[in-house]
Amino acid sequence: MDEVQATIKQQIEENPVILFMKGSPNAPQCGFSQRTSQAVMACGQRFAYVDVLANPEIRSGLPQYGNWPTFPQLWVKGELVGGCDIVMEMYEKGELKPLLEEAAPKE
């Protein structure tokens, strides 16, 4: 496993909820990242994020790591949930909030 893959693995393992996106939740750099981060934020749980535009090595390495070609990518408890379409569908069905509540550490 190379250094980039090891970094990705560590980020995913250390953060129960992590969103790999273009930009940041407060300043998303694409519509898909904006919608996904808004859905995650609307669930009210804290989450980590990685701006793949500021981390080109992550941007190129993550698609191989998760076998998912596009961004954003939402990972919960070490598992790839999916991208914008999947996250939005789960959010609209009310499935995203309980998933994140279960994963997020209680304050």
N, C-alpha and C positions, 0 to 999 in steps of 0.2 A: 504494500500500500504506500503510495507516495505521500509527500508532505501535505499537498492540497487535500487529498482524500482523508488523511488523518485529521486535518483541521476541521473539515466538514463533519466527520464522524464525532469529533469532540464537541462541536457546537450543538449537534443534534442530541447528543447524550446529556449535555449539561443543561439544556433548556427544555422543560417539559412541553412548551409551546414555542415554536420558532417559525417565523415567516421569512423566507428568502424572496426578496422583492426588488423591483427597480425603484430606487429612491427610498424614502422613509415614510412611515405612516402619516406624518404631518406634511410631507412634501413628496408624494408619490410621483414617479416619472413616467408612468403609463397608466392607462385606464383600467387595465386588468389588475395591476397592483393596487390601484386606488380602491376599486370595488372590494377586493379581497381583504385589504387591511381595514376598511370600514366595517365589513361584516365581522371580522375578528374583534375589533374594538367595541362594536355594539354589544358583544357578548359580555363585556365588562371584566374580562380576566386579563391579568398582566401577561405580556408575551415578549419574547425577544424577536429581533429582526436583524437581517443582514442585507445591506444595500449591495446588490450584485454589480451595480454600475461602478461603485467605488472599490469593488473587490473582483477584478476581472478573472483572477485565478479561480475564485469560487464560482463565478459565472460560467466558466468553461468546464469546471470539474464536477459541479453538482448534477448536471444532466446524466453523466455516466453513473454517479454514485446512486442516484435514486431511480435511474432508468426512466426519467421523465424529461422530455426535451425542452419544456417551456417554463417561463416564470410568470407569475409568482408560484412558489411551492410552499404549502403549509405542512409542517411536520408536527405531530402530536405524540408525545411519549415514544419517540424513536421511530414512528411509522409515518410514511408519506400519506397524508390525507388526499392531497391533489392540488390542482390549480384553481383558477378563478371559477370556472363553470361548476366544478364539484363543490367548492366551498360555498358558492352562492346558493346552489340547490339545497345543500345541507342547512344553510342559514334560513332559507325560506321555509323549509319543512320543520324547522325547530330542532334539528339534530345537532347543530354546531355548538350551541351554548352548553348543553349537558356534557358533550365530549370535552370541551375546554374546561368546564368546571371540575370535572373529574381529574383532569391532568394537572391543572394549575395548583400550586401549593397554596394551602389556606393561609391567609395572613394572620 
